[in-house]
Amino acid sequence: MLSIASGSANANGREIRVLQVKGNIVPVVADYISRGIEEAEQAGSVACIIQLDTPGGLLNSTEDIVRRIMNAKVPVVVYVSPHGAWAASAGTFITISAHLSAMAPATSIGAAHPVSMGEEMPADVQKKATEYSVAWIQSIAEKRGRDPALVEAAVRESKSFTASQAVEAKLVDFFAEDLADVIKQIDGRTVTLADGRVVTIKTEGAAVIKSDMNGVEKFLHMISHPNVAYMLLSVASIGIITEVSNPGLIFPGVIGGICLFFAFYALGVLNAYWAGVLLILLAIGLFVTEIFVPAYGILTAGGIISLVIGSLILFSESEASMQIDTGLIAVVAIFFACFVAFLVWATVRGQRRKVTTGREGMIGQSATVKTALEPKGMVLVEGELWTAKLDSGSAQPGEEVVIQKIDNLKLFVTRKK
C-alpha cells in the first residue's frame, strides 16, 4: 500500500487530496486551500494536489495561500489545468511556491506584475510594490530550486511562458496530460518540507479524494467577482428605488436590502474604489428624486452620468480579470434610464387619474337591499346603512342594486342586471 517514506514522516498515508481552484484568487479561495491542506495533514495524505486555473487575484489572498503551501506538512503539488488554463499573476506565485508543479498542454504562466486595487498607485509606491513582489517571488523560486531571473521577468516585465517554455526553463517540473498522469509522475519524487523532513512520495494504490468547496464557499466565491458584485449592487438599487416610489410593496425592499448586503460584502472583499461606490449611490439618489420632483429628465441624466462614471472607476486600476465588463455597464445604464422613465410616467399618470375615493368612488358600486325598496328603503354599502331610492319597481331584502347617484345622504339606485 501507499506510504510516505521518510525517517520521521507518517508512513500510513493512503490518500491523495485534490483541490479545485478556478477563477479569481480572493479570500474565500485562500480559506478553501488552507482547509484542504489542513485536512490532508490531518489525514496523513500522500500529497495535496491543487488543480489551478486563474487569471489572477488579490495580493493579500495570494500571500495567505503561498504562506500556507510553504509551511504545509504534506507535499503540495500545483497542476495548471485543464488544457487552455492559465496561472497568471497571482497564479504564478502559487504555482512557483508548490513543492512540485506541473502544467497541462496549451496552458500558460506569468504576467505577474503588481497592479493596484481600487485606485492608481503613485510612481514611488508602484516601484516599491514591484520591488517587493520581485524579491518575494525570487525568494520562493530559490527555495524551490527554480530560476530567479525568469520569475523576476514574469513580475517586472509581465512576461508569460507557455507550458513547454516553463518546463524547459524549469519554472515548473513537468508536463501532465491529466490528473492521473500527475499522480503517476510524482510517484517516487523527493521533496523537502518546511520542518526539514525529506519525503519521498509513493502514490501507487493511493485513493484519490476530491475535496471541493462547500456550499457557502461556492456562493461567496461566486459573488466575489466584479461583474456579479456590480449586478448585486444594481439589483439592490432597483429594489430600493421601487420600494421608495411605491411604499408598502415590501418585496422589492427586502430583495434590495439582501442584495445590497451581499454587494457590500463583495465590494469589500475586492477592495473596490469607494469613490465609485459613492457615485453609484449618488445616482440612486438622483433617480429617486426625479420620481418626485418635476425635473424634466435633468436629474435622470445626471444620475446616468454618475452611474457610468462610478461603474468605470469602481475597479479601474485593477488587473483585467478584476474589472467590470464595459458592455455590462452600458446595459445597466440603459436599463436604469428606461426604468426611471417608466416610474416617472407611472407617477404622472397616477396623479392625473380621476379621483375615485369618497362619495364619488361609490358611484357604480353594488349595494345590498336591507329593507324593501318600494321605491324607498335601506341598503348596505361596505358595512354602512344608507337611505336609498329605487328608480323603478321594487326590490326585496337580499337583492343587489347599483348606485347611480348620491344626493346628500340619499342614494339613487337601480336593479343590478
C-alpha positions in Angstrom: 0.0 0.0 0.0 1.0 3.7 -0.1 3.4 5.2 2.3 5.4 8.4 2.6 9.0 7.2 3.1 10.9 9.4 5.5 12.8 9.0 8.6 10.1 10.7 10.6 7.2 11.0 8.2 3.9 9.4 8.6 4.1 6.1 6.8 0.4 5.3 6.9 -0.9 7.9 4.4 -3.2 6.2 1.9 -4.9 9.0 0.1 -4.2 11.9 -2.2 -6.2 15.0 -1.5 -7.3 17.0 -4.6 -8.5 20.6 -4.5 -10.0 22.5 -7.5 -9.4 26.3 -7.9 -11.0 28.0 -10.9 -11.4 31.8 -11.1 -10.1 34.8 -9.2 -7.9 34.4 -6.1 -10.0 36.0 -3.3 -10.2 35.4 0.4 -12.7 32.5 0.2 -10.2 30.7 -2.1 -7.4 31.2 0.4 -9.7 29.8 3.2 -10.6 26.8 1.0 -7.0 25.9 0.1 -6.0 26.3 3.8 -8.8 24.0 4.8 -7.9 21.5 2.2 -4.2 21.3 3.1 -5.2 21.1 6.8 -7.5 18.1 6.0 -4.6 16.5 4.1 -2.3 17.0 7.0 -4.8 15.5 9.5 -5.4 12.5 7.2 -1.7 12.0 6.7 -2.2 12.2 2.9 0.5 11.2 0.5 0.1 14.6 -1.2 -2.3 17.5 -1.7 -2.8 18.4 -5.4 -4.2 21.8 -6.3 -5.7 22.0 -9.8 -5.3 25.6 -10.7 -6.9 27.8 -13.4 -6.8 31.5 -12.5 -6.4 34.9 -14.3 -5.1 36.4 -11.0 -6.5 38.0 -7.9 -5.8 39.8 -4.7 -2.3 40.1 -3.3 -3.3 39.5 0.4 -5.1 36.3 -0.6 -2.1 35.2 -2.7 0.2 35.8 0.3 -2.0 33.7 2.5 -2.1 30.8 0.0 1.7 30.9 -0.6 2.4 31.0 3.1 0.2 28.0 3.7 1.8 26.0 0.9 5.3 26.8 2.0 4.6 25.7 5.6 2.5 22.6 4.7 3.3 19.4 6.5 2.4 17.3 3.4 3.8 17.7 -0.2 1.7 20.2 -2.2 1.6 19.8 -5.9 0.1 22.6 -8.1 -1.2 21.4 -11.5 -2.2 24.1 -14.0 -5.1 22.5 -15.8 -7.3 21.8 -17.8 -5.9 22.3 -21.3 -6.1 26.0 -22.1 -6.0 27.1 -18.5 -3.6 29.7 -17.1 -1.8 30.6 -13.9 -1.5 34.3 -14.5 -0.5 37.0 -11.9 -1.4 35.5 -8.5 -1.4 32.0 -10.1 2.3 32.4 -10.9 3.2 32.9 -7.2 1.1 30.0 -6.2 2.5 27.6 -8.8 6.1 28.6 -8.0 5.6 28.1 -4.3 4.5 24.4 -4.6 6.8 21.5 -3.7 6.1 20.2 -7.2 4.4 21.8 -10.1 3.0 20.7 -13.5 1.2 22.1 -16.4 -1.2 20.7 -18.9 -0.6 21.2 -22.6 -1.8 24.6 -24.0 -1.6 26.3 -20.6 0.4 29.4 -19.6 2.0 31.1 -16.6 3.3 34.5 -15.9 2.2 38.2 -16.2 2.7 38.7 -12.5 3.3 42.5 -12.4 1.6 44.0 -9.4 -1.5 46.1 -10.0 -3.1 48.4 -7.5 -6.6 47.5 -6.3 -9.1 50.4 -6.1 -7.1 53.5 -7.1 -4.0 54.3 -9.0 -0.7 54.0 -7.1 1.8 56.8 -7.2 5.0 56.0 -9.1 7.1 55.6 -6.0 4.5 53.3 -4.4 4.3 51.3 -7.7 8.1 50.9 -7.7 8.1 49.7 -4.1 5.3 47.2 -4.8 7.2 45.9 -7.8 10.5 45.5 -5.9 8.7 43.8 -3.1 7.0 41.4 -5.5 10.3 40.7 -7.3 12.1 39.9 -4.1 9.3 37.8 -2.8 8.9 35.6 -5.9 12.7 35.3 -6.2 13.0 34.0 -2.6 10.2 31.5 -3.3 12.0 30.4 -6.5 15.3 29.9 -4.7 13.6 27.9 -2.1 12.0 25.6 -4.7 15.1 25.5 -6.9 13.7 27.5 -9.8 15.4 30.2 -11.9 15.1 33.6 -10.0 15.9 35.6 -13.2 12.9 34.1 -15.1 10.4 34.7 -12.3 11.8 38.3 -12.0 10.9 38.8 -15.7 7.4 37.5 -15.0 6.9 40.2 -12.4 9.0 43.1 -13.6 8.2 42.8 -17.4 4.8 40.9 -17.1 6.4 38.1 -19.2 4.4 35.0 -19.8 5.5 31.4 -20.6 3.8 28.6 -22.4 3.8 25.2 -20.8 6.7 24.0 -22.9 8.7 27.1 -22.2 8.0 26.8 -18.5 9.1 23.2 -18.3 12.2 23.8 -20.5 13.2 26.7 -18.2 12.4 24.6 -15.1 9.9 27.1 -13.8 7.7 24.0 -13.4 8.7 20.4 -13.0 6.9 18.5 -15.8 4.0 18.2 -18.3 1.0 16.2 -17.4 -2.0 15.3 -19.7 -4.4 14.8 -16.8 -4.7 14.3 -13.1 -3.9 10.5 -13.4 -0.7 11.5 -15.3 0.3 13.9 -12.5 -0.2 11.2 -9.8 1.9 8.8 -11.9 4.8 11.3 -12.4 5.1 12.4 -8.8 5.5 8.8 -7.6 9.0 8.4 -6.3 9.9 12.1 -6.3 11.5 13.5 -3.2 10.6 16.9 -1.6 11.7 18.8 1.5 9.0 20.1 3.8 9.2 23.3 5.9 10.2 21.4 9.0 13.2 19.9 7.2 11.8 16.4 6.6 12.8 14.8 3.3 9.8 13.0 2.0 9.6 10.5 -0.9 6.1 10.4 -2.4 4.6 7.0 -3.0 1.4 7.2 -4.9 0.8 3.6 -6.0 -2.5 2.3 -4.8 -3.5 5.7 -3.1 -7.1 6.7 -3.1 -7.9 10.0 -4.8 -10.1 12.1 -2.5 -11.6 15.2 -4.2 -12.3 18.0 -1.7 -14.5 20.6 -3.3 -15.7 23.9 -2.0 -18.7 23.6 0.3 -21.9 25.4 -0.5 -21.1 28.5 1.5 -17.6 28.8 -0.1 -19.0 28.3 -3.6 -21.6 31.1 -3.0 -19.1 33.5 -1.6 -16.7 32.7 -4.4 -19.4 33.3 -7.0 -20.4 36.8 -5.6 -16.7 37.7 -5.2 -16.5 38.5 -8.9 -16.6 42.1 -10.1 -19.4 41.5 -12.6 -21.5 39.7 -10.0 -20.8 42.3 -7.3 -21.9 45.0 -9.8 -25.1 43.2 -10.7 -25.9 42.7 -7.0 -25.5 46.5 -6.4 -27.7 47.2 -9.5 -30.4 44.8 -8.3 -30.3 46.4 -4.8 -30.6 49.8 -6.4 -33.7 48.7 -8.4 -35.3 47.2 -5.3 -34.7 50.3 -3.2 -35.9 52.8 -5.9 -39.1 50.6 -6.4 -39.8 50.5 -2.7 -39.3 54.2 -2.2 -41.5 55.1 -5.2 -44.2 52.6 -4.1 -44.1 52.4 -0.3 -45.6 49.3 1.1 -44.7 46.8 -1.6 -42.2 45.3 0.8 -40.9 42.6 -1.5 -38.7 44.9 -3.6 -37.3 46.5 -0.5 -36.5 43.1 1.1 -34.7 41.8 -2.1 -32.9 45.1 -2.5 -31.7 45.1 1.1 -30.4 41.5 0.8 -28.6 42.2 -2.5 -27.1 45.4 -1.0 -25.7 43.4 1.9 -24.0 40.9 -0.4 -22.9 43.6 -2.8 -21.1 45.5 0.0 -19.5 42.2 1.2 -18.2 41.5 -2.4 -17.0 45.1 -2.9 -15.2 45.0 0.4 -13.5 41.7 -0.5 -12.5 43.0 -3.9 -11.1 46.3 -2.4 -13.4 48.4 -4.6 -12.6 52.1 -5.1 -15.2 53.6 -2.7 -15.4 56.8 -4.7 -17.0 54.7 -7.4 -19.5 53.2 -4.9 -20.4 56.7 -3.7 -21.0 57.9 -7.2 -23.3 55.0 -7.8 -25.2 55.7 -4.6 -25.5 59.4 -5.7 -27.0 58.1 -9.0 -29.7 56.2 -7.0 -30.5 59.4 -5.0 -30.9 61.4 -8.2 -33.2 58.7 -9.7 -35.4 58.7 -6.6 -35.6 62.5 -6.6 -36.6 62.5 -10.3 -39.7 60.4 -9.5 -41.0 63.0 -7.0 -39.7 66.3 -8.5 -40.7 67.5 -11.9 -37.1 68.0 -13.2 -37.9 67.1 -16.8 -35.2 64.4 -17.0 -32.3 66.6 -15.8 -31.9 64.5 -12.6 -32.1 61.3 -14.6 -29.4 62.5 -17.0 -27.2 63.4 -14.0 -27.9 60.0 -12.4 -26.9 58.2 -15.6 -23.6 60.1 -15.8 -22.9 59.5 -12.2 -23.7 55.8 -12.6 -21.5 55.3 -15.6 -18.5 57.2 -14.1 -18.8 55.4 -10.8 -19.0 52.0 -12.6 -16.0 52.7 -14.7 -13.8 53.7 -11.8 -15.1 51.0 -9.4 -12.2 48.7 -10.3 -10.4 51.0 -12.8 -6.9 50.3 -11.6 -7.3 46.6 -11.0 -5.9 43.9 -13.3 -8.0 42.9 -16.3 -9.6 39.8 -14.5 -10.8 42.0 -11.7 -12.6 44.7 -13.8 -16.3 45.1 -14.7 -17.2 44.3 -18.3 -17.9 47.6 -20.1 -20.7 46.0 -22.1 -22.4 45.2 -18.8 -22.1 48.8 -17.6 -23.7 50.0 -20.9 -26.6 47.6 -20.4 -27.2 48.6 -16.8 -27.1 52.3 -17.7 -29.7 51.9 -20.5 -31.9 49.8 -18.2 -31.8 52.4 -15.4 -32.7 55.2 -17.9 -35.7 53.2 -19.1 -36.7 52.1 -15.6 -36.7 55.6 -14.1 -38.6 56.9 -17.2 -41.3 54.3 -16.7 -41.6 55.1 -12.9 -41.9 58.8 -13.7 -44.5 58.1 -16.4 -46.5 55.9 -14.0 -46.3 58.5 -11.3 -47.5 61.3 -13.5 -50.3 59.1 -14.9 -51.4 58.3 -11.4 -51.6 61.9 -10.4 -53.7 62.7 -13.4 -56.2 59.9 -12.9 -59.7 60.8 -11.8 -60.3 60.7 -8.1 -62.2 57.6 -7.1 -62.4 57.9 -3.3 -65.0 59.2 -1.0 -68.6 59.6 -2.2 -67.6 59.8 -5.9 -65.9 56.5 -5.6 -69.3 54.9 -4.5 -71.0 55.5 -7.9 -71.1 52.3 -9.8 -70.7 50.1 -6.7 -73.1 47.4 -5.7 -75.3 47.6 -2.6 -77.4 45.0 -0.8 -81.0 45.8 0.0 -81.7 45.6 3.7 -85.3 46.8 3.8 -87.6 46.6 0.8 -87.2 49.4 -1.7 -90.8 50.4 -2.7 -89.3 52.5 -4.0 -87.6 53.9 -0.8 -85.8 51.8 1.8 -82.4 51.0 3.3 -79.3 49.4 1.6 -75.9 48.2 2.9 -72.8 49.6 1.3 -69.4 48.5 2.6 -70.8 47.8 6.1 -72.8 51.1 6.3 -76.6 51.6 6.0 -77.8 54.2 3.6 -81.2 55.5 2.7 -81.9 54.6 -1.0 -84.5 55.2 -3.7 -85.0 52.7 -6.5 -85.5 54.2 -9.9 -88.5 51.9 -10.8 -90.4 49.0 -9.4 -89.4 47.4 -6.1 -86.5 45.3 -4.6 -86.7 42.8 -1.8 -84.1 42.4 1.1 -81.0 40.5 -0.1 -81.2 41.7 -3.7 -78.3 43.6 -5.3 -78.7 47.1 -6.6 -76.2 49.5 -8.3 -75.6 53.1 -7.1 -76.3 55.7 -9.8 -76.2 59.0 -7.9 -75.7 60.5 -4.5 -77.7 63.4 -3.2 -76.7 64.5 0.3 -77.2 61.3 2.3 -79.6 59.6 -0.1 -78.5 57.0 -2.7 -80.3 56.6 -6.1 -80.1 53.1 -7.2 -81.1 50.7 -10.0 -81.6 47.0 -10.2 -78.4 45.0 -10.9 -78.6 43.4 -14.3 
